[in-house]
């Protein structure tokens, strides 16, 4: 293992640097400045923040494992991301900009009532707590594996993990609470550069490690093993295969619509742009860069396949193993910093957006009614909640923990279907007005039904969101029939 004191020093220097930069940009004047940076940040920074926020440590460590085990067909989903963002940019964003919203759920409140707004916001908050808690927990796994070789004499694995989680959360809370949204975006930009730089270095170092093969021989291995396949056509089982072409493209489109259209964490970045035009540039540009980001990580996975000569290694551990066994010090510390960067960017964005949603949708109604003190207290509180949610897996059995990591990747898909359905309902004209209680009931039953059907039938990821949409409108039709029947009897 090429890990020592200098790597730990590099990690702490990085954490200190990010904190100092975040605090430096802490000149927030009011609540709107705290949550939207007064709409004066360059769209390029917003674009980098979007990418950094959606790139968790799971993405950084696990996407290479996909091409290590299979091929490049994951790019079908990335292509769907671009199409989905174009749809959001031209068919959803204009509604938010017309009324100068700072929470996307305010639009739901105007169309379907304040109670529905609160419930929709609560779905977002619960989803973020569960999904980001699991992502934060997953970040600690490879770092603990690395650090236990150095600290194993003094601390148990769980103690190392919990200390790691505390350091990540505490550091992120400091600059998020002091600097607000501007600090989040600036540090996200730095973290984007760090983890992309880490990925490029890993790719280059892998090429050096396999320099016994010529470039044409490496390409030949890729062609022979069919690693470069992107388009799977109509191969495989439509219902269960994630890379059946329609599933891959459709999944990417709907995930993008759900995450960047109806999820406050990403929509907040788009609403912070100075204009609708800048917002569209940031959104569509992020989709294009994410495509090339995935191409980078998948290329790392292919080179890992060549380096290990097809050895049977679990795909979620192969990149971590390579970092531990082959990257020299102090570059090991820099790559661990890249893993931390991908986790902290998501965490800081969650804290800031959850605080905004809680204050605007539940307590104050707008930024004028809340103070900077309220905003900072809310941010500290949600940071603590996320820290404790990341500890939940440590109190469960290992079999359930494995399921939790898988669940963390699917939680957003379980909720995006009914949330997209709710936004469609708010947009279209309808003769029957549903009460808030009826909509709450429909959302709740849809989410539970989607989770149940998914774990019984195990459909492809790309089908979970459309399945949720179908269930949502199916239940709504039953409610509508009941209303019509009640009106007829009356």
N, C-alpha and C positions, 0 to 999 in steps of 0.2 A: 504493500500500500504506500503510495507516494503522497503522504499527508503528514504535516507536522505543524510546529508552532507558527511558522511563517504563513501557512495557509489560514490558520485561525486569525492571525493578525490582519491578513488581507480582508477576511470576512468582516471583522469589526471596523476596519477602516472604511469599507464600503458602507456599512450600516451608519457609521458616524457621518460620512459624507452626505448620504441621502437625507439624514435628519437635518443637518446644517442647511442644505439647499432648501429643504421644505420650510424650515423656520424662517429663512431669509425672505421668502416670498409670503410672509405672514401679515402683510399690511392690509388687512381686511377692514373696511369701514362700516359695513352694515351686513345684514343677513343675505341680501341679494348678492353682494360681493362674495360672501362666504360660500354660497351654493352655486353661483353662476359666473363668478369673476367679472361681474358687471358686463357680461357679453362682449368683452374686448380682447379675448385671446385669439391668436392667429389660428386659422382653420387647420393648418399643418400640424400644430401641437395637439389640437383636438383629435385629429386623425391618428396620431401616434398613441394618444391616450386610449382611444377606442381599441386599438390592436393590443396594447399592453394589458388592458382590462380583461379582454376575452381570452388572452393567452395565460392560462394558469400553469402551475408547475406540472400538472398532469399532462398538459399539451407538450411542454418542453421535454419531458422525460418519456412519454408514452407514444407520441406520434412516430418517432424513429422505429419503435417496436412493431408498428403496423406493416411497414415495408420490409422490415427484417423477416417477418413471418409470411407476409403475403406479397403485395405488389403496390403500385402507385394509384390504385383505384380510389383511394380516399380523396383524391383531387376532384372526383365527381361532386362530392359534397362541397368542396371549396368553390367549385364553379357555381353551384346552387347558391352559395353565400353571396356571390356578386349579383346574380339575378334578383335574389330576395332584397338586397339593399337598394337596387334600382327601383323596385316596386315601392319600398318604404319611402325613398327620396321623393318620388313624384305623386304618390297616392295617399300617404299618411302624414308626412311632415307638414304639408301646407295647412292642415287642420289645426295643428298645434301653434303654428306661427300666426295664424289669423287672429288668435285671441290672447297672444303673449302669455301662454301658460308656462309655468316652471315645473309643474308636476303633470305628467301625461294623464294621470287619473282625474285631474280637474276637468278634463274634457268629458270623461265618463260621468262625473258629477253633474255637469251642465245638461247632459243628454238624458241620463237615467236616474238622477237623484243623488243627493249627498250620501245617503246610506250605502248605495251601491258603490260609490267612490271609495268609501272607507273599507268596504269588504274587499274590493279589488286591490286596494293598497295593502291590505292585510295579507292577501295571497302572495303579493310581491315580497313582503317582509319575511313571511314564513319560508318562502322558497329560498331567499337569499341566506337566511340563517342556516337552513339545513344544507344547501348545496355548497356554500362557501365555507361552512364549518368542516365539511368533509374534505374539500379541496385543501384547506389549511392543514388538516390532519395528514392528508396524503403527502404534503410537502415535507413533513417531519420524518417520513419513513426512510427515504434515501439518505437524508442528512444524518439521521441517527445511525444508520448502517455505516456511514463514513466515520462519524465521530466516535463510535463505540470502540474502534481500534485504538483510539488515542485516549479516551476517557473511561474505557470499560473497567479499568481497575478501581475507579472511584465511584462510578454511578451506574445504575441499572439502565436498561434500554428505555424503560418508561420515563425515568427521571431525565435522561438526556432529551427525549422527545418533548416532554412538557416544558423544560427549560428553553428548548429551541422555539417552541410555539409562543412562549411568553416573550422572548426577545423579539421575534418577528412582529407580534401584535403590539407590544409596547412601543417599539420604534415607529411603527406605522401610525399609531394613535397620536404620537407627539406631533409629527408634521401635519397630519390631517386635521387635528384639533386647532393647532396654531395658525396654519396657513389656509385652511379651507380648500375650496375647489381649485384655486390657482396653484397651490402647492401640490395637490393631487395630480394635476395635468403636467406640471413641470417635472415632478419626480417620475411620473409614468413615462415621459419622453426619455428621461435618463435610463430608466429600467428597460425600456424597449431597445435602446442602443446597446445596453449591457448584455441582454440575453440573446439578441441577434448576433452581436459580436462573439458571444460564447459559442453559438451554433456554427458560425463561419469558421472559428478556430478549430472546433471539433472536426468539422468536415475536412479542413486542410491537414490537420494532424493525422486523421485516418488515412488520407492519401499518402502521407509520408510513411506511415506504418506498413502500408502494402506496396511499397515502391519496388518490390521484387517483381510485380506485375506491371506490364505496360498499360497505357490508357486503353488501347484497343483490346487487350486481354480482359480488362475490367469490364468494358462494354460487352464483350463476348459472354462473360459470365452472367451479366444482366439479361441478355437476350436468351441465353440457354435456359436460365431459370425462370423466364417470363416475368421478371421483376418490373419491367417498364410498362406493363399493361395498365392503362388508365380507364379505357372504355370497356365495360363488360357486356354491353349490349343487353340482350334479354336472357343472359345465362343465369342459371341458378333458380332457386325458389323465390317467386315474387314476394311471398308473405314474410319470409324469414331472412332472406339474404340482404344485408345492409348495402351491398354494392351492386345489386341489380339496378341497372342504369336509372330507371324511373325512381326507385327508392332513394338513390344517392342524390340525384338532382332535386327531387321533391323535398327530401329531408333538409338539404342545405337551404332551399328557398324558404321553407316554413320556419326553420330555426332562426334564420335571419330576420324574417318578419316578426317573429315572436320576441327575439332578444333586442332588436334595434328599433322596433316599432311600438311594442306595448310593454316593454320592461323599462322601469324608471332609471336603472343604473346606466344603460347606454343612451336612452333618449335624453337624459339630463345633459350629456355631452353635446348632443346635437342642438339642444335648446340653448346652450351656452354660446353658440356661434353668433356672430354679429348679424347675420342675415340668412335667409332661406338658401340663397345661392351658396354661401360658404358651408352651410350645414350639408348640402348635397355633395359638395366636393369632398368634405371630410368623410362622409359615409361611404360613397362609392369608391373613393381612393383607398379607404381602409380595406374594403373587400378585395381589391386588386392586390394590395400588399400582403394580405393574409394568404391569398393563393400562392404567392411566391415564398412566403414564410413556410407554409406547409411543404412546398416543393423542397426547400432547404432541409427541413427535418426528415422528410421521406428519403432524401438523398443520403443523409447520415445513416438511416436505417439500412439502406442498400449496401453502403460501404461496410457497415457492421456485419452484414451477411457475408460479404467477401472476406473480411478480416477473420471472422470466426469459422469460415469455410463451412457454413451450413450447420454448425453445432446447435443442438437442441437446447436453447436457453429461453426461459419465459420472456415474452415480449415486453412485459412491463418492467423488467429488471435489466435488460441487455445494455441499455445506454448507461445506467447507473454503474453497472459492473465495469464497463469500459473506462468510465471516468476514474473509478477507484483504482483499477489495476494498471492503467496505462498513461494517464495524463500526469506530467511531472509537476512537482511543487515549484513555484507558487500558483501555477495555472489552475491546479485543482481548486484552490481557494477561490479563484475568479469564476470558475464554472459553478461552484456552489453558490457564489454570489449571484450568478445568473438565474439559478433555481429560485433563490430568495427573491430576486427582482420580479420574476413572473408571479410569485405568490403575493408579494406586497402590493403590486399594482392592482391586482384584483381586490385585495383586502381594503386598501385605502378607498377605492371607488365604491365598494359596498358600504363602508362606514358613512361616507358623505351622502350617498344617494338614499340610504335608509333613514338617515337623520332628516333629510329634506322631506321625504315622503311622510314620515311620522309627524313632523311639525305642521306641514301644509295640509295633508289629507285628514289628520285626526284632531289637531289641537288649534292651530292659529288661522288656517284658511288662506293666508298670504304672507309674504315676507315682511310687510309693513307691521304686522301684529306680533312679530317675534323679534327678539334681540339677539345680538351676537352671543350673549351668555347662554341663552336657550339653545342656540345652535351648537355651541361647544359642549354643553352638558349632554345633549342628545348624542353627539359624536362619541364622547367618552363612553356613554352607556351602551351604545350599539357595538363599539369595539370590544367591551367586556363581554357582551352577549356572544359575539362571534368567537372570542377566545374560549369560553366555556362550551360552546357548541362543538368546537374542535376537539375537546376532551372526551366527548360522549363515547367515541369508539373504544376508548381504553377501559370502559366499564362493561363492555359486551364481549361475548365469546368471539374467538377468531373466525369462526364460520360466518357469524353475523357481520363481523367487521368487513370481510371480503365482500359481502352483499351490500354493505353500506357504501363502499367505494363505488361499486357499480350503480347503486341507487343515486349517489351524488351526481353522476353523469347524466342520469335520466330525469331527475326531479324537474328540471326546467321544461322538458318535453311533456311531462304529465300536466303541467299547468298552462303551457303556451296554447294548446288547443282550445280550451274553454275561454281563455283570455282573448285570443284572436276572435273567437265567436262573439264575445261580449262587445268588442270594438266594432265588428261588422253590424251587430244589432243596433248599436248607438248611431251608426252612420246611415243606415237605411230607414226609410219611412215605414211605419207599421201602424195598423189601425187599432190594434189591441195594446194598451199600455200595461206593462207588467209592473207589479209592485216590487219594491226592493227585496222583500222577503222571498218572493217567487224567484227572482234572479239569484239571490244568495243560495237558495235551495238548489237551483239548477247548476250553479257553479260547483257547489260542494259535491253533489251526486255525480257530476261529470268527472271531477278529479278522482274520486274514489273508484268510479267505474273504470276509468282509464288505467289506473294502477292495477286493479284486479284483473282486467282483461289482458294487460301486458304480461303479468307474471303467470297467467294461466296458459296463454297462447304463444308468448315470446315472439312478437312480431319484430320486423326490422325497425331500427331506430327511426328511419324516415317515415314510417307509417303511424307512429305513436301520435304525432300532432294531428294529422288528418282524422285519425280515429277519434281523438278527443273532440274535434270539430263536429263530426257526425253525431257523436253521443250528445253533445251540447244542444244542437239544433233538434235532435230527436226528442230529447226530454222537453225542450221548449215547445215543440208541437203538441206534446201531450198536455202541457200546462195550458196552451192556447185552446185546445179542444175542451178542457175542463171549464175554462172561462166562458167559452161560447155556450156550453151546455147549461152553466149556471145562469147566464144572461137569458137564455131561451126559457128556462123554467120560471125566471122572475117575470 
